[in-house]
């Protein structure tokens, strides 16, 4: 059995050559452009758009090519351009994601993600594969967030 206490948050960070406000804005306003829906979505190639409702209580969801919407989560905390927290419903049980955007200079931002709440998953669920092989127990979420932050970095720097 996996010890529930041994399920620490997944943490990843990246440096973006862009100011914090622009980087935050790139994440929430253009998520549907840069987010790698293959493989990090519910619908894969059926995803037409990803929407981030920019307010506490707002939804984050994908829209498929047939018009159906599939929730990723709900915004729990909204503090632009420093951070937001949201539920994450794409895991087998509800988890939570927090992103922080810390200005390190006029054109340099540290973006950090903390994906927590893994104790809500069963032992089987933490070992099950997700978008990447290996699931939480195999480091797939750590690798996944690194890829996602890489795409954010490219998008924010390209548009800066």
N, C-alpha and C positions, 0 to 999 in steps of 0.2 A: 504494500500500500504506500502511496505517496503521502508524506507527511504534509498536512495542510500548512504548517508553519514554514515549510521549505518552498513556498510558492511566492517568492518576492515579485515585486512589480517588474515589468519589462521597461528598461530605460534605454533610450537612444538620444543622441544629440548630433547636431551638425552646425557648422558655421556657414552663414550666407553673406555674401558680399552685397548687402543691400540694407537700407535702414529698417528698423523694427516695424514701423507703421506699414511700409510697403510690403514687407515679408508677411506680416499678419494678414494684410489685405489680400495678397496673392493666395494665401491658404484658403481663406473663407469665401472670397468672391469668385475665384476662378478654379475652384477645386474640380469642377467638372471637366476642365481642360487638361490639367496636368496629372490628376490622380491616376495611377496605373490600375484601371478597372480589370485588366487581365494581369494577374489573377486576383486582385484585392477588391472583390465586390461579390454581391449575391448573384448577379446576372451575367457576368463576363461580357461576351460580345453583344449581348442584348441591351447593355446599358447605353442609353442615349445621353444622359446627363446626370450629374450629381449636384444636389442643392443643399446649401448650408444656410438655414434661416438664422440671421445674425441678431440673436436676442436670447435672453434667458427664457427657457421654455420652447425655443425654436426646435424644429426638426432638422435632422441631417438625413437625407434619403437619396436613393438612386431612382431614376425613371427609366423604364425599359422602352424599347422601340414600339411596344404595343400600348404605351401610355400608363401602364401600371406603376405604382410607386412602392418601394420597398425600403423600410426604415433601417438606418444604420444606428440612430440614437437620438437623444434629446439633449439640448444644451442646458447644463446645470448651472454653470457660472460663465459670465460674459464680462470681460474686462479688457476691451481693446485699447491699445495694441499690445498689452502685456501677456494676456493668457485667456484661455477658455477651457472649460471642463465639460465633458459630455458622457452620457451613457454610451456603451458600445454593445449593440445587439447582434453583431455579426458573429460573435462567439456562441458556443452552445448554451451558455448561461450569461446573464447580463454582467458585464464588466464596466470599467470606467477608464476614460482616456483624458489626460490633461496635457495640454501643450502650452509651453511658456516661450515668450519671445523677448530676449534680453539684449538691449542695445549695448554693444561693446565699443562702439564708436559711431561716427556719423554715417558710415556705410558698412557696418559689420554687425550682424545679429547672431546670437546663439539661440537656436531653436532646440528645445528639449521636449521629449515626449515621455510621459510616464503612463503606462498601461497597467492598471491594477485591478484587484478584485478576483484574482484567480482562485481564491478559496471557495468561490461559488460553484466551481466546476468539480465534477466527480473525478476520481482517479482515472477512470477510463477516458473522460473528456480531455484531461490535460495531456494524455498520451496520443489522442486521436489527431490525425492530420487535419490541417486547415487549408488555407490557400497554398501553403507550402508544406512539404512533407515534414513530419516530425512533431507537429503541434507545439503547444507550450513547452512540454517536457523536453522536446528535442531542439528547442531554440528557434523554431520557425517564426515566432512572433518577433523575436529580436531581429532576425534577418529581414522580416517583412517591413518592420518600421524603419530599418536602415535604408531599404530600397525606396520607401515612400518619401522619407526625408531627402533622399538624393534627388528624386523627381521635383520636390518642392524647391530645392536649392537651384536646380537648373531653371525652373520657371521664373523664380523671383529674380535671379541674376540676369536672365535674358531680357526681362521687362524693366529692369532698373534703369 
